[in-house]
């Protein structure tokens, strides 16, 4: 029982929160679970959609951040993402290889590079805007315009209360670590094949 005299979310409803037949393990029904479930689903679907453009979600986020503030430094991008600058270098290297971002020496401080979205990057972002609009429409098809606005407002409040940086996916903090592990695993596999 909760402090308000109600059963916890997973025990509420006529079937007492159990599987479809009323037996089996409890079915999670709380808002936190639904946010996690929808977040994973939305992220996976978005990844599939932008994959059709030759991008992945981290590429999209970085392109958007650079396009929003052309000429920003890798260091400022790292600060906004909450990662060390060396992690950003690898992410930007990938975008530069794809021809989507340009690094230019800073005219104010020759030790730094300024980041700009290339013409190909602007073209890619136009495709992303179309994909993102379709993605949101599909994901929120069960809601009308007013409900979508309310949902966005409520989620924004929750995100702010949790201290999340607006417009920055917290996955960037673990992205470079995962990529480093994969590179290490690949190196070990190559050594094993050669040995």
C-alpha positions, -999 to 999 in steps of 0.1 A, spaced: 0 0 0 12 35 -8 12 64 17 -21 74 1 -38 41 9 -36 29 -26 -19 -2 -40 14 4 -58 11 10 -96 20 -26 -104 -8 -40 -82 -36 -16 -93 -63 -25 -118 -88 -54 -118 -62 -80 -127 -40 -69 -98 -12 -60 -123 -6 -96 -133 -3 -110 -167 -33 -111 -191 -48 -142 -174 -45 -127 -139 -16 -150 -130 21 -147 -135 45 -120 -126 34 -84 -120 33 -62 -151 51 -29 -145 27 0 -150 44 30 -134 53 62 -153 90 56 -149 87 22 -166 66 36 -194 92 64 -200 120 38 -202 99 15 -224 89 43 -248 124 59 -247 140 26 -257 114 21 -284 116 57 -297 155 56 -298 155 23 -317 130 35 -342 148 68 -347 181 50 -352 165 29 -379 151 59 -396 182 80 -396 202 49 -406 185 52 -439 203 86 -443 237 71 -435 236 86 -400 233 74 -364 216 93 -336 249 106 -321 258 120 -356 224 138 -357 228 153 -323 263 166 -330 253 180 -364 223 198 -348 245 213 -320 271 225 -345 245 239 -368 228 258 -339 261 274 -330 284 276 -361 321 281 -353 319 266 -318 350 249 -305 353 212 -298 360 221 -262 326 240 -259 309 210 -275 325 187 -250 314 209 -221 278 209 -234 278 171 -238 294 165 -204 324 146 -218 361 151 -220 373 169 -252 392 138 -264 359 120 -267 345 147 -289 375 146 -312 367 110 -321 330 118 -327 339 148 -349 365 128 -368 337 105 -379 316 134 -391 345 149 -409 353 116 -427 316 115 -438 321 151 -452 294 165 -429 315 188 -407 345 211 -414 372 219 -388 387 254 -393 416 269 -374 403 296 -351 412 331 -362 413 342 -325 433 312 -311 452 292 -336 454 263 -311 417 257 -314 395 245 -342 360 259 -350 334 235 -362 310 241 -391 284 220 -408 294 215 -445 270 217 -474 266 179 -473 259 182 -436 232 208 -442 216 186 -468 217 157 -443 201 178 -416 172 187 -440 166 149 -444 168 145 -407 141 172 -401 117 153 -424 125 119 -407 122 134 -372 88 150 -380 75 116 -394 90 98 -364 73 121 -339 40 119 -358 42 81 -358 52 78 -321 25 102 -309 -3 92 -332 -25 83 -302 -25 120 -291 -40 151 -305 -21 184 -308 -31 197 -274 -21 164 -257 12 164 -275 19 199 -263 10 190 -227 31 159 -229 61 178 -241 56 204 -214 54 178 -186 84 159 -199 103 191 -201 96 198 -165 107 163 -154 139 166 -174 147 200 -159 140 187 -124 164 158 -131 191 183 -141 193 172 -178 208 196 -202 181 207 -227 186 193 -261 215 170 -251 210 132 -249 227 118 -218 239 88 -238 269 109 -251 285 104 -217 287 66 -222 290 66 -260 327 70 -262 333 45 -234 312 19 -253 330 28 -286 364 24 -268 354 -10 -255 343 -21 -290 376 -9 -305 395 -29 -277 374 -60 -284 380 -57 -321 418 -53 -315 417 -84 -293 398 -104 -320 423 -93 -346 453 -103 -324 436 -137 -318 431 -142 -355 467 -133 -363 482 -153 -334 
